[in-house]
Amino acid sequence: QVQLAESGGGLVQPGGSLRLSCAASGSIVRINFMAWYRQAPGKQRELVAEIINGDSTNYADSVKGRFTISRDNAKTIVYLQMNSLKPEDTAIYYCNTREALYKWGQGTQVTVSS
């Protein structure tokens, strides 16, 4: 049973930065193919960033150049470094595999507001 726990969200002013963490417990088998998603009120959950085979990355156009996904090589933890945050980045952020194989965690709230 895999459990995902997101953390690191909070309230930040436009232009600020946050680093989100995703800790995975249990017998995770797709740790090298993890992704970050986000869901704003009234919107569908969308893919933000993904890490492929532990090193390659892909990003949504809306966050490219501002967000960076990375993985700890020794621990089952995935990070999302978010810089130059904009109000439109406000959402609940979730981690999972690209295929959404695991049960969704509670997510972590990111609010960008002045």
N, CA, C and O atoms as CSV, one atom per row, in Angstrom:
chain,resi,resn,atom,element,x,y,z
A,1,GLN,N,N,0.842,-1.181,0.000
A,1,GLN,CA,C,0.000,0.000,0.000
A,1,GLN,C,C,0.886,1.243,0.000
A,1,GLN,O,O,1.670,1.452,0.925
A,2,VAL,N,N,0.760,2.052,-1.023
A,2,VAL,CA,C,1.539,3.267,-1.146
A,2,VAL,C,C,0.731,4.443,-0.620
A,2,VAL,O,O,-0.439,4.614,-0.962
A,3,GLN,N,N,1.367,5.241,0.207
A,3,GLN,CA,C,0.760,6.453,0.721
A,3,GLN,C,C,1.607,7.647,0.299
A,3,GLN,O,O,2.832,7.618,0.423
A,4,LEU,N,N,0.960,8.696,-0.199
A,4,LEU,CA,C,1.630,9.900,-0.646
A,4,LEU,C,C,1.277,11.052,0.282
A,4,LEU,O,O,0.110,11.257,0.616
A,5,ALA,N,N,2.287,11.798,0.694
A,5,ALA,CA,C,2.091,12.911,1.609
A,5,ALA,C,C,2.802,14.145,1.080
A,5,ALA,O,O,4.031,14.181,1.020
A,6,GLU,N,N,2.032,15.154,0.698
A,6,GLU,CA,C,2.573,16.402,0.189
A,6,GLU,C,C,2.699,17.422,1.318
A,6,GLU,O,O,1.887,17.445,2.242
A,7,SER,N,N,3.724,18.260,1.230
A,7,SER,CA,C,3.929,19.295,2.228
A,7,SER,C,C,4.706,20.453,1.617
A,7,SER,O,O,5.237,20.335,0.513
A,8,GLY,N,N,4.772,21.559,2.326
A,8,GLY,CA,C,5.560,22.701,1.907
A,8,GLY,C,C,4.774,23.866,1.351
A,8,GLY,O,O,5.353,24.913,1.061
A,9,GLY,N,N,3.472,23.716,1.193
A,9,GLY,CA,C,2.663,24.797,0.671
A,9,GLY,C,C,2.476,25.908,1.690
A,9,GLY,O,O,2.890,25.793,2.844
A,10,GLY,N,N,1.848,26.979,1.242
A,10,GLY,CA,C,1.600,28.107,2.109
A,10,GLY,C,C,1.178,29.330,1.336
A,10,GLY,O,O,0.885,29.258,0.142
A,11,LEU,N,N,1.148,30.452,2.024
A,11,LEU,CA,C,0.792,31.736,1.429
A,11,LEU,C,C,2.058,32.486,1.065
A,11,LEU,O,O,2.951,32.651,1.897
A,12,VAL,N,N,2.138,32.940,-0.174
A,12,VAL,CA,C,3.316,33.649,-0.646
A,12,VAL,C,C,2.886,34.782,-1.565
A,12,VAL,O,O,1.874,34.676,-2.258
A,13,GLN,N,N,3.649,35.859,-1.571
A,13,GLN,CA,C,3.357,36.987,-2.443
A,13,GLN,C,C,3.815,36.707,-3.867
A,13,GLN,O,O,4.727,35.907,-4.074
A,14,PRO,N,N,3.197,37.352,-4.851
A,14,PRO,CA,C,3.655,37.185,-6.228
A,14,PRO,C,C,5.149,37.445,-6.352
A,14,PRO,O,O,5.679,38.391,-5.770
A,15,GLY,N,N,5.818,36.591,-7.116
A,15,GLY,CA,C,7.257,36.679,-7.268
A,15,GLY,C,C,8.037,35.871,-6.257
A,15,GLY,O,O,9.254,35.731,-6.380
A,16,GLY,N,N,7.357,35.338,-5.260
A,16,GLY,CA,C,8.008,34.560,-4.232
A,16,GLY,C,C,8.275,33.133,-4.652
A,16,GLY,O,O,7.999,32.737,-5.785
A,17,SER,N,N,8.823,32.359,-3.712
A,17,SER,CA,C,9.211,30.979,-3.985
A,17,SER,C,C,8.721,30.047,-2.888
A,17,SER,O,O,8.552,30.451,-1.738
A,18,LEU,N,N,8.498,28.801,-3.262
A,18,LEU,CA,C,8.166,27.733,-2.337
A,18,LEU,C,C,8.797,26.451,-2.841
A,18,LEU,O,O,9.007,26.291,-4.043
A,19,ARG,N,N,9.101,25.535,-1.932
A,19,ARG,CA,C,9.538,24.207,-2.316
A,19,ARG,C,C,8.612,23.176,-1.692
A,19,ARG,O,O,8.505,23.077,-0.470
A,20,LEU,N,N,7.953,22.418,-2.537
A,20,LEU,CA,C,7.057,21.377,-2.096
A,20,LEU,C,C,7.791,20.047,-2.006
A,20,LEU,O,O,8.735,19.795,-2.755
A,21,SER,N,N,7.349,19.204,-1.086
A,21,SER,CA,C,7.923,17.878,-0.926
A,21,SER,C,C,6.831,16.833,-1.015
A,21,SER,O,O,5.703,17.063,-0.580
A,22,CYS,N,N,7.165,15.696,-1.571
A,22,CYS,CA,C,6.266,14.559,-1.661
A,22,CYS,C,C,6.984,13.351,-1.092
A,22,CYS,O,O,7.964,12.876,-1.666
A,23,ALA,N,N,6.503,12.858,0.029
A,23,ALA,CA,C,7.066,11.673,0.653
A,23,ALA,C,C,6.181,10.478,0.352
A,23,ALA,O,O,4.966,10.526,0.546
A,24,ALA,N,N,6.793,9.416,-0.119
A,24,ALA,CA,C,6.070,8.201,-0.460
A,24,ALA,C,C,6.453,7.095,0.501
A,24,ALA,O,O,7.635,6.837,0.726
A,25,SER,N,N,5.460,6.448,1.061
A,25,SER,CA,C,5.679,5.308,1.933
A,25,SER,C,C,5.019,4.078,1.334
A,25,SER,O,O,4.073,4.181,0.553
A,26,GLY,N,N,5.529,2.917,1.709
A,26,GLY,CA,C,5.019,1.686,1.153
A,26,GLY,C,C,5.883,1.196,0.009
A,26,GLY,O,O,6.946,1.754,-0.263
A,27,SER,N,N,5.428,0.167,-0.648
A,27,SER,CA,C,6.197,-0.470,-1.715
A,27,SER,C,C,5.972,0.231,-3.049
A,27,SER,O,O,5.370,-0.330,-3.965
A,28,ILE,N,N,6.460,1.458,-3.144
A,28,ILE,CA,C,6.336,2.212,-4.386
A,28,ILE,C,C,7.257,1.610,-5.437
A,28,ILE,O,O,8.410,1.283,-5.155
A,29,VAL,N,N,6.739,1.468,-6.644
A,29,VAL,CA,C,7.493,0.831,-7.721
A,29,VAL,C,C,7.728,1.741,-8.902
A,29,VAL,O,O,8.407,1.354,-9.853
A,30,ARG,N,N,7.179,2.950,-8.865
A,30,ARG,CA,C,7.333,3.907,-9.960
A,30,ARG,C,C,7.945,5.215,-9.471
A,30,ARG,O,O,7.598,6.287,-9.966
A,31,ILE,N,N,8.843,5.132,-8.512
A,31,ILE,CA,C,9.458,6.322,-7.938
A,31,ILE,C,C,10.250,7.111,-8.973
A,31,ILE,O,O,10.448,8.314,-8.806
A,32,ASN,N,N,10.705,6.459,-10.037
A,32,ASN,CA,C,11.464,7.134,-11.090
A,32,ASN,C,C,10.589,7.802,-12.139
A,32,ASN,O,O,11.098,8.377,-13.101
A,33,PHE,N,N,9.279,7.728,-11.958
A,33,PHE,CA,C,8.325,8.296,-12.906
A,33,PHE,C,C,7.254,9.067,-12.153
A,33,PHE,O,O,6.062,8.798,-12.305
A,34,MET,N,N,7.676,10.013,-11.351
A,34,MET,CA,C,6.761,10.773,-10.522
A,34,MET,C,C,6.372,12.094,-11.172
A,34,MET,O,O,7.061,12.600,-12.058
A,35,ALA,N,N,5.259,12.634,-10.712
A,35,ALA,CA,C,4.738,13.863,-11.290
A,35,ALA,C,C,4.061,14.713,-10.222
A,35,ALA,O,O,3.628,14.207,-9.187
A,36,TRP,N,N,3.979,15.994,-10.486
A,36,TRP,CA,C,3.213,16.927,-9.679
A,36,TRP,C,C,2.004,17.392,-10.472
A,36,TRP,O,O,2.099,17.683,-11.664
A,37,TYR,N,N,0.870,17.458,-9.794
A,37,TYR,CA,C,-0.377,17.948,-10.360
A,37,TYR,C,C,-0.881,19.093,-9.501
A,37,TYR,O,O,-0.439,19.272,-8.366
A,38,ARG,N,N,-1.806,19.864,-10.046
A,38,ARG,CA,C,-2.458,20.886,-9.242
A,38,ARG,C,C,-3.912,21.017,-9.657
A,38,ARG,O,O,-4.287,20.724,-10.792
A,39,GLN,N,N,-4.720,21.465,-8.704
A,39,GLN,CA,C,-6.135,21.646,-8.948
A,39,GLN,C,C,-6.603,22.932,-8.279
A,39,GLN,O,O,-6.536,23.070,-7.057
A,40,ALA,N,N,-7.071,23.860,-9.084
A,40,ALA,CA,C,-7.630,25.107,-8.590
A,40,ALA,C,C,-9.140,24.952,-8.424
A,40,ALA,O,O,-9.735,24.074,-9.049
A,41,PRO,N,N,-9.774,25.786,-7.595
A,41,PRO,CA,C,-11.223,25.692,-7.405
A,41,PRO,C,C,-11.975,25.775,-8.729
A,41,PRO,O,O,-11.733,26.676,-9.533
A,42,GLY,N,N,-12.883,24.834,-8.950
A,42,GLY,CA,C,-13.673,24.816,-10.166
A,42,GLY,C,C,-12.940,24.322,-11.393
A,42,GLY,O,O,-13.489,24.356,-12.494
A,43,LYS,N,N,-11.712,23.862,-11.227
A,43,LYS,CA,C,-10.905,23.393,-12.350
A,43,LYS,C,C,-10.595,21.907,-12.207
A,43,LYS,O,O,-10.674,21.343,-11.116
A,44,GLN,N,N,-10.240,21.288,-13.325
A,44,GLN,CA,C,-9.788,19.901,-13.312
A,44,GLN,C,C,-8.342,19.833,-12.837
A,44,GLN,O,O,-7.579,20.790,-12.974
A,45,ARG,N,N,-7.989,18.700,-12.285
A,45,ARG,CA,C,-6.603,18.476,-11.909
A,45,ARG,C,C,-5.745,18.444,-13.170
A,45,ARG,O,O,-6.101,17.782,-14.145
A,46,GLU,N,N,-4.619,19.152,-13.158
A,46,GLU,CA,C,-3.765,19.228,-14.323
A,46,GLU,C,C,-2.331,18.842,-13.978
A,46,GLU,O,O,-1.869,19.045,-12.854
A,47,LEU,N,N,-1.646,18.290,-14.952
A,47,LEU,CA,C,-0.243,17.923,-14.797
A,47,LEU,C,C,0.619,19.171,-14.845
A,47,LEU,O,O,0.470,20.003,-15.739
A,48,VAL,N,N,1.517,19.298,-13.887
A,48,VAL,CA,C,2.406,20.449,-13.803
A,48,VAL,C,C,3.822,20.085,-14.225
A,48,VAL,O,O,4.431,20.784,-15.035
A,49,ALA,N,N,4.341,19.001,-13.684
A,49,ALA,CA,C,5.715,18.600,-13.952
A,49,ALA,C,C,5.861,17.105,-13.728
A,49,ALA,O,O,5.120,16.517,-12.940
A,50,GLU,N,N,6.804,16.494,-14.409
A,50,GLU,CA,C,7.060,15.076,-14.225
A,50,GLU,C,C,8.534,14.778,-14.374
A,50,GLU,O,O,9.256,15.481,-15.081
A,51,ILE,N,N,8.970,13.734,-13.706
A,51,ILE,CA,C,10.332,13.248,-13.833
A,51,ILE,C,C,10.261,11.852,-14.417
A,51,ILE,O,O,9.492,11.013,-13.948
A,52,ILE,N,N,11.066,11.601,-15.444
A,52,ILE,CA,C,11.018,10.372,-16.207
A,52,ILE,C,C,12.323,9.603,-16.035
A,52,ILE,O,O,13.406,10.140,-16.267
A,53,ASN,N,N,12.211,8.358,-15.630
A,53,ASN,CA,C,13.359,7.475,-15.443
A,53,ASN,C,C,14.386,8.074,-14.482
A,53,ASN,O,O,15.579,7.785,-14.578
A,54,GLY,N,N,13.925,8.891,-13.578
A,54,GLY,CA,C,14.773,9.427,-12.536
A,54,GLY,C,C,15.624,10.627,-12.888
A,54,GLY,O,O,16.290,11.177,-12.012
A,55,ASP,N,N,15.627,11.058,-14.160
A,55,ASP,CA,C,16.486,12.179,-14.528
A,55,ASP,C,C,15.873,13.162,-15.520
A,55,ASP,O,O,16.005,14.372,-15.334
A,56,SER,N,N,15.215,12.686,-16.553
A,56,SER,CA,C,14.596,13.583,-17.518
A,56,SER,C,C,13.342,14.219,-16.931
A,56,SER,O,O,12.688,13.631,-16.070
A,57,THR,N,N,13.005,15.421,-17.396
A,57,THR,CA,C,11.855,16.143,-16.868
A,57,THR,C,C,11.023,16.748,-17.984
A,57,THR,O,O,11.526,17.025,-19.073
A,58,ASN,N,N,9.744,16.948,-17.701
A,58,ASN,CA,C,8.822,17.653,-18.577
A,58,ASN,C,C,7.977,18.590,-17.734
A,58,ASN,O,O,7.678,18.293,-16.578
A,59,TYR,N,N,7.591,19.726,-18.312
A,59,TYR,CA,C,6.826,20.730,-17.595
A,59,TYR,C,C,5.691,21.260,-18.448
A,59,TYR,O,O,5.785,21.317,-19.674
A,60,ALA,N,N,4.619,21.645,-17.780
A,60,ALA,CA,C,3.558,22.366,-18.455
A,60,ALA,C,C,4.093,23.713,-18.918
A,60,ALA,O,O,4.947,24.307,-18.260
A,61,ASP,N,N,3.589,24.195,-20.052
A,61,ASP,CA,C,4.059,25.466,-20.588
A,61,ASP,C,C,3.882,26.612,-19.590
A,61,ASP,O,O,4.684,27.546,-19.565
A,62,SER,N,N,2.850,26.540,-18.784
A,62,SER,CA,C,2.548,27.610,-17.854
A,62,SER,C,C,3.567,27.754,-16.728
A,62,SER,O,O,3.635,28.804,-16.090
A,63,VAL,N,N,4.360,26.713,-16.477
A,63,VAL,CA,C,5.327,26.757,-15.384
A,63,VAL,C,C,6.759,26.588,-15.858
A,63,VAL,O,O,7.689,26.684,-15.057
A,64,LYS,N,N,6.952,26.339,-17.133
A,64,LYS,CA,C,8.288,26.103,-17.678
A,64,LYS,C,C,9.192,27.300,-17.411
A,64,LYS,O,O,8.816,28.447,-17.652
A,65,GLY,N,N,10.385,27.011,-16.912
A,65,GLY,CA,C,11.331,28.057,-16.585
A,65,GLY,C,C,11.195,28.592,-15.180
A,65,GLY,O,O,12.068,29.321,-14.710
A,66,ARG,N,N,10.112,28.244,-14.498
A,66,ARG,CA,C,9.882,28.715,-13.134
A,66,ARG,C,C,9.891,27.586,-12.111
A,66,ARG,O,O,10.321,27.784,-10.974
A,67,PHE,N,N,9.421,26.406,-12.503
A,67,PHE,CA,C,9.327,25.261,-11.602
A,67,PHE,C,C,10.384,24.223,-11.960
A,67,PHE,O,O,10.767,24.088,-13.122
A,68,THR,N,N,10.852,23.491,-10.951
A,68,THR,CA,C,11.816,22.424,-11.153
A,68,THR,C,C,11.426,21.218,-10.312
A,68,THR,O,O,11.256,21.333,-9.098
A,69,ILE,N,N,11.284,20.058,-10.954
A,69,ILE,CA,C,10.998,18.824,-10.244
A,69,ILE,C,C,12.302,18.053,-10.072
A,69,ILE,O,O,13.144,18.039,-10.969
A,70,SER,N,N,12.466,17.416,-8.922
A,70,SER,CA,C,13.661,16.631,-8.662
A,70,SER,C,C,13.331,15.498,-7.706
A,70,SER,O,O,12.291,15.502,-7.048
A,71,ARG,N,N,14.227,14.535,-7.641
A,71,ARG,CA,C,14.025,13.357,-6.799
A,71,ARG,C,C,15.279,13.077,-6.002
A,71,ARG,O,O,16.392,13.213,-6.510
A,72,ASP,N,N,15.100,12.685,-4.751
A,72,ASP,CA,C,16.204,12.251,-3.926
A,72,ASP,C,C,16.604,10.853,-4.376
A,72,ASP,O,O,15.768,9.951,-4.432
A,73,ASN,N,N,17.879,10.675,-4.696
A,73,ASN,CA,C,18.342,9.389,-5.203
A,73,ASN,C,C,18.344,8.290,-4.149
A,73,ASN,O,O,18.292,7.108,-4.490
A,74,ALA,N,N,18.403,8.658,-2.889
A,74,ALA,CA,C,18.476,7.681,-1.813
A,74,ALA,C,C,17.145,7.466,-1.101
A,74,ALA,O,O,16.895,6.387,-0.562
A,75,LYS,N,N,16.300,8.475,-1.096
A,75,LYS,CA,C,15.034,8.394,-0.391
A,75,LYS,C,C,13.864,8.513,-1.360
A,75,LYS,O,O,13.994,9.065,-2.452
A,76,THR,N,N,12.731,7.989,-0.941
A,76,THR,CA,C,11.519,8.056,-1.750
A,76,THR,C,C,10.827,9.392,-1.512
A,76,THR,O,O,9.778,9.460,-0.870
A,77,ILE,N,N,11.430,10.446,-2.039
A,77,ILE,CA,C,10.882,11.781,-1.886
A,77,ILE,C,C,11.097,12.565,-3.171
A,77,ILE,O,O,12.155,12.471,-3.794
A,78,VAL,N,N,10.098,13.335,-3.563
A,78,VAL,CA,C,10.131,14.143,-4.773
A,78,VAL,C,C,9.864,15.590,-4.394
A,78,VAL,O,O,9.030,15.871,-3.534
A,79,TYR,N,N,10.576,16.508,-5.042
A,79,TYR,CA,C,10.455,17.924,-4.736
A,79,TYR,C,C,9.917,18.697,-5.929
A,79,TYR,O,O,10.062,18.277,-7.077
A,80,LEU,N,N,9.299,19.825,-5.641
A,80,LEU,CA,C,8.921,20.783,-6.665
A,80,LEU,C,C,9.344,22.163,-6.191
A,80,LEU,O,O,8.718,22.742,-5.303
A,81,GLN,N,N,10.409,22.689,-6.788
A,81,GLN,CA,C,10.859,24.038,-6.495
A,81,GLN,C,C,10.085,25.002,-7.375
A,81,GLN,O,O,10.105,24.880,-8.600
A,82,MET,N,N,9.406,25.957,-6.761
A,82,MET,CA,C,8.566,26.905,-7.478
A,82,MET,C,C,9.104,28.311,-7.249
A,82,MET,O,O,9.137,28.797,-6.118
A,83,ASN,N,N,9.522,28.959,-8.327
A,83,ASN,CA,C,10.032,30.321,-8.274
A,83,ASN,C,C,9.142,31.247,-9.096
A,83,ASN,O,O,8.351,30.798,-9.925
A,84,SER,N,N,9.283,32.535,-8.852
A,84,SER,CA,C,8.522,33.549,-9.592
A,84,SER,C,C,7.038,33.228,-9.618
A,84,SER,O,O,6.400,33.259,-10.671
A,85,LEU,N,N,6.504,32.925,-8.461
A,85,LEU,CA,C,5.110,32.489,-8.375
A,85,LEU,C,C,4.145,33.594,-8.781
A,85,LEU,O,O,4.373,34.774,-8.515
A,86,LYS,N,N,3.062,33.181,-9.432
A,86,LYS,CA,C,2.019,34.073,-9.911
A,86,LYS,C,C,0.698,33.719,-9.247
A,86,LYS,O,O,0.523,32.586,-8.799
A,87,PRO,N,N,-0.241,34.665,-9.173
A,87,PRO,CA,C,-1.546,34.357,-8.590
A,87,PRO,C,C,-2.231,33.163,-9.256
A,87,PRO,O,O,-2.943,32.413,-8.590
A,88,GLU,N,N,-2.026,32.981,-10.552
A,88,GLU,CA,C,-2.639,31.863,-11.249
A,88,GLU,C,C,-2.047,30.509,-10.876
A,88,GLU,O,O,-2.567,29.473,-11.291
A,89,ASP,N,N,-0.966,30.504,-10.099
A,89,ASP,CA,C,-0.409,29.261,-9.580
A,89,ASP,C,C,-1.163,28.775,-8.352
A,89,ASP,O,O,-0.913,27.668,-7.875
A,90,THR,N,N,-2.069,29.572,-7.837
A,90,THR,CA,C,-2.835,29.196,-6.657
A,90,THR,C,C,-3.645,27.935,-6.922
A,90,THR,O,O,-4.449,27.889,-7.853
A,91,ALA,N,N,-3.430,26.913,-6.099
A,91,ALA,CA,C,-4.091,25.622,-6.284
A,91,ALA,C,C,-3.668,24.688,-5.164
A,91,ALA,O,O,-2.775,25.006,-4.378
A,92,ILE,N,N,-4.313,23.542,-5.099
A,92,ILE,CA,C,-3.836,22.458,-4.263
A,92,ILE,C,C,-2.921,21.601,-5.125
A,92,ILE,O,O,-3.292,21.199,-6.228
A,93,TYR,N,N,-1.738,21.327,-4.625
A,93,TYR,CA,C,-0.742,20.577,-5.373
A,93,TYR,C,C,-0.651,19.149,-4.855
A,93,TYR,O,O,-0.601,18.916,-3.647
A,94,TYR,N,N,-0.630,18.198,-5.784
A,94,TYR,CA,C,-0.584,16.778,-5.470
A,94,TYR,C,C,0.582,16.119,-6.188
A,94,TYR,O,O,1.030,16.600,-7.229
A,95,CYS,N,N,1.067,15.028,-5.635
A,95,CYS,CA,C,2.045,14.210,-6.332
A,95,CYS,C,C,1.453,12.838,-6.612
A,95,CYS,O,O,0.549,12.383,-5.912
A,96,ASN,N,N,1.969,12.193,-7.633
A,96,ASN,CA,C,1.565,10.860,-8.031
A,96,ASN,C,C,2.482,10.452,-9.173
A,96,ASN,O,O,3.373,11.211,-9.555
A,97,THR,N,N,2.272,9.264,-9.721
A,97,THR,CA,C,2.967,8.916,-10.949
A,97,THR,C,C,2.271,9.610,-12.105
A,97,THR,O,O,1.168,10.138,-11.954
A,98,ARG,N,N,2.925,9.607,-13.265
A,98,ARG,CA,C,2.315,10.189,-14.452
A,98,ARG,C,C,1.005,9.486,-14.779
A,98,ARG,O,O,0.079,10.105,-15.304
A,99,GLU,N,N,0.927,8.217,-14.475
A,99,GLU,CA,C,-0.267,7.423,-14.727
A,99,GLU,C,C,-1.262,7.473,-13.579
A,99,GLU,O,O,-2.312,6.834,-13.646
A,100,ALA,N,N,-0.949,8.224,-12.522
A,100,ALA,CA,C,-1.801,8.330,-11.333
A,100,ALA,C,C,-2.122,6.944,-10.779
A,100,ALA,O,O,-3.287,6.607,-10.565
A,101,LEU,N,N,-1.095,6.158,-10.552
A,101,LEU,CA,C,-1.263,4.778,-10.107
A,101,LEU,C,C,-1.677,4.661,-8.648
A,101,LEU,O,O,-2.298,3.672,-8.257
A,102,TYR,N,N,-1.342,5.651,-7.846
A,102,TYR,CA,C,-1.562,5.534,-6.413
A,102,TYR,C,C,-2.748,6.369,-5.952
A,102,TYR,O,O,-3.238,7.250,-6.660
A,103,LYS,N,N,-3.186,6.061,-4.747
A,103,LYS,CA,C,-4.257,6.833,-4.150
A,103,LYS,C,C,-3.774,8.264,-3.901
A,103,LYS,O,O,-2.683,8.480,-3.374
A,104,TRP,N,N,-4.599,9.231,-4.287
A,104,TRP,CA,C,-4.251,10.628,-4.100
A,104,TRP,C,C,-4.122,10.969,-2.629
A,104,TRP,O,O,-4.927,10.536,-1.803
A,105,GLY,N,N,-3.090,11.757,-2.309
A,105,GLY,CA,C,-2.950,12.278,-0.967
A,105,GLY,C,C,-3.853,13.474,-0.763
A,105,GLY,O,O,-4.682,13.784,-1.618
A,106,GLN,N,N,-3.698,14.151,0.369
A,106,GLN,CA,C,-4.537,15.311,0.654
A,106,GLN,C,C,-4.065,16.566,-0.076
A,106,GLN,O,O,-4.794,17.555,-0.143
A,107,GLY,N,N,-2.862,16.531,-0.618
A,107,GLY,CA,C,-2.323,17.687,-1.311
A,107,GLY,C,C,-1.831,18.753,-0.349
A,107,GLY,O,O,-2.020,18.652,0.864
A,108,THR,N,N,-1.197,19.778,-0.906
A,108,THR,CA,C,-0.751,20.906,-0.109
A,108,THR,C,C,-1.176,22.192,-0.803
A,108,THR,O,O,-0.975,22.351,-2.007
A,109,GLN,N,N,-1.758,23.100,-0.049
A,109,GLN,CA,C,-2.325,24.330,-0.603
A,109,GLN,C,C,-1.239,25.361,-0.862
A,109,GLN,O,O,-0.432,25.666,0.016
A,110,VAL,N,N,-1.230,25.890,-2.070
A,110,VAL,CA,C,-0.360,27.000,-2.440
A,110,VAL,C,C,-1.240,28.185,-2.796
A,110,VAL,O,O,-2.071,28.099,-3.700
A,111,THR,N,N,-1.059,29.284,-2.090
A,111,THR,CA,C,-1.821,30.494,-2.346
A,111,THR,C,C,-0.862,31.630,-2.643
A,111,THR,O,O,-0.016,31.968,-1.817
A,112,VAL,N,N,-0.995,32.218,-3.823
A,112,VAL,CA,C,-0.144,33.327,-4.246
A,112,VAL,C,C,-1.013,34.576,-4.306
A,112,VAL,O,O,-1.885,34.695,-5.167
A,113,SER,N,N,-0.773,35.491,-3.400
A,113,SER,CA,C,-1.610,36.679,-3.290
A,113,SER,C,C,-0.840,37.796,-2.611
A,113,SER,O,O,-0.001,37.554,-1.744
A,114,SER,N,N,-1.139,39.029,-3.018
A,114,SER,CA,C,-0.554,40.191,-2.380
A,114,SER,C,C,-1.413,40.687,-1.232
A,114,SER,O,O,-1.063,41.670,-0.578
